[in-house]
């Protein structure tokens, strides 16, 4: 582990232990900061040159989401995530919150942007139950980032 990786891990632990806001989950920032800081080094499953492996592509998509969330945080957005989608309505999305009732986010009258892990624009109806998302909110602006579904899980 490099010195900068250690520093980032310590920062993540420190940020994760401080309660900043009920609308912001420090664990999410921690995992994203860690993913962004470790993305530049080549690890197992990566190759140099034109032949990219699946691990490398997963890392690139994780870094894209991490960079997007970091930019939104700098712009003053509150970030929730990653959270699991329970249900998608015509103008709302219901999310699973541990230890709480499900959170129904009404998107009526909001400026909504939905992007996937490859930065492609999606419609609300394209988000499926059990998808994991980051919800970034600032006043009447909502950005939903849909994470890549992991393969080989026991989800049914």
N, C-alpha and C positions, 0 to 999 in steps of 0.2 A: 504494500500500500504506500503510495507516494505521500509526501508531506502535504501537498495541496488536498489530496483525497482525505487525509486525516483531519485537516482543518475544516473541510466541508462537512465531514461527519460530525465533528464537534459542534459546528454551527447548527446543523440539523437537530442535534440533541438539545441544544440550548433553545432554539426556536420552538421545538416541539414541547418543551416543558413550560413555556410561557403561555398563559391563556390570553389571547389577543381579542377574540370576539367570538360570540356564539355562532355567527354566520360564516366563520372561516375556520377550516380544519387544519391545524399546524402540521399534522402527519402528511397531508397531501403536498404541502410545500416542501417538506423534508424529502420525501421520496422523489419529487420532481427536481429539487436542487441537486440531490445526489445523482440522479440520472443525467442531468445536464453536465455536471462536473466530470463524470466518469465517461462521458460519451466520446471524448477526443482520443482516448487511449484505445489501442487495439487489444482485444482480449480473445479468449477462446471462442471459436466459432466464426471469427472474422478472417477475411483474406484481404490482401492488398491487390490492387489492380482492378480489372473489370469484373472478375468473378465474385459477386457478393453472395454470401450465404444467408440463410433465413435469419440467423441470430443477428447478423449485421443489419438486415432490413428492419427487424423488430427494434433494434437499438435506434435506428434512424427515425422511425415513427415515434418512439418514446421521446427522443430528443426534440422532435417537432412540437409535440404536445407540451413538453416542458418549456420550450422557448416561448410558445404562445401564452402559457399561463404566467410565466415570468413577466412578459410584456404587459399583460392585462393587470397583474398586480401592481406594476409600476404606474399604470394609468389609474389606479385607485379602485379597481374592481374587487369585490368580495368573492372569494373562491370557495366552493364546496366540492369535495370529491377526493378520490373517485367514489361515486355512489352508484348503486344499482337501480336501473329503471324498473319500476313495477308495472306501470301502465302509461300509455300515451293516448291523450284525447285529441279533439280537434284543435283546441287552443290551450291545452294544459299538459303537464307531464307530472306523474307521481313517482317519487323517489323513495327508496328504502333508507331509513335512518336507524341505526342501531340504538336500542334502548329508548326509542321514541316512537310515536306514531309515524306512519308514512307521511312524507312531506309532499303536498300537492302544490305545484307552482303554476299559478294562473298566468298565462302569457298574453292575455287579451290586452291590447293597447300598447304592448311592448315592442321594441325594435329587436327582433330575434335573429341571431346569426347561428347557424348550426354547421359545424365542420367535423369531418372525420379525421382519423389519425394520419391520413395522407393529404390533408388540407383541402379536400374536396367538399364543396357545399352540398348539404343534404336538406331534405324537407323534414318537417317534424314527423310526418307519417312513416319515414324511413327508419326512425329509431324504434327498435324492438325491445320488448320486455327482456330483462336479464342483461342488456347491454350495460356497460359501465361508462359513466360520463363524468365530466367536470362541468359544473354550472358556475359561470362567472357573471356577476351582476353589478351594475352601476346605474343608479337611478332607473330610467326606463329602458336601458340597454341590457340585453341578456345574450351571452355567448355560451353555447353548449358545445363541448368538445367530446366527441364519441370515441372511446378507446377501441383498439383492436380486440376482437374476441379471441381469447386464448383457445388453441386447439388442444384436443386430448383431455378435456375436462369431463366430469361426470354430469354436467348440466343436461337436463332433458327438456 
